[in-house]
């Protein structure tokens, strides 16, 4: 078992426990309450485990909770399905013996996917497991042109939206950053010890207090869909839906496609942006 895996499990449980109010689980707050959220003893009682056992879990000590214990904790903490999956993933990593460092191959975009990017008329990009942008089509480049030049080197969606000037190009930037941070948390848990994950999280936490605060919340969210607003200098504000599609094969990069409802003003602005690409 690795110290990092146990610590990650402990911090996730502690963050979730302290955010759950007694009234959320049918308990009376009581007088002179000095702790935020539930006490360890209260959560242990709700989950049907001993207070000492749960305390050792939150201290990052060498405990190996069964699936039944994890399910009981998830129910007591009112976890969503995604949070419950994350809890099991962290516990599985904590139960796994430390191994020699793996060789992590660079993420690559298949030629067939690059061909798909060239043929689709909707903004589309390929994003790596840690939100690094690996490829995009011309209309996606035009859509993001208002703030992609804010970064000097490799493009990462989170780093992009954490830039101080990104508010001007993305009106709902803060909500999108919170969503992406929760998605990143899931990906990091799925690849414990990945050097790119450690590099990115460390870099963002040092550069951005906003990211550090969000990361400490231990929110988790699946990579599925969302909504993004972009204030484009040429066509005005667009509110677009995005969907994420896993790439064939092993878990890794995924395809993000932005669309607008048919006949909406957003679709008209998107078509106008696409038409500008054809002008000399």
Number of C-alpha atoms within 10 A of each C-alpha: 17 14 12 14 21 24 18 21 24 21 18 20 19 21 16 19 21 15 14 18 17 18 11 13 15 8 11 10 12 7 6 6 10 7 9 12 21 24 19 19 15 17 22 20 14 15 21 13 15 13 17 11 14 22 16 13 21 20 16 18 16 14 17 15 17 12 13 10 15 17 18 17 23 21 14 19 23 16 16 13 12 13 21 19 17 24 23 18 16 22 22 18 21 26 17 12 9 12 8 6 9 9 8 9 6 8 13 12 17 11 9 9 16 15 11 13 23 14 10 13 17 18 23 26 24 26 24 22 23 25 22 19 17 18 19 19 20 18 24 20 15 17 23 17 14 18 19 18 11 16 12 7 7 11 18 19 18 21 21 18 21 21 14 10 12 20 16 14 20 22 16 17 18 15 12 20 20 20 19 21 25 20 20 24 20 24 23 17 20 16 14 16 14 16 13 16 20 12 10 16 19 12 12 17 16 10 14 14 12 14 20 16 12 16 19 12 17 19 21 26 20 18 20 13 13 14 15 16 16 23 19 20 11 13 17 12 18 20 22 19 15 19 16 20 15 17 15 11 7 7 12 15 24 23 21 19 22 21 18 20 12 9 8 10 14 19 17 16 19 26 16 13 19 19 11 14 11 7 6 4
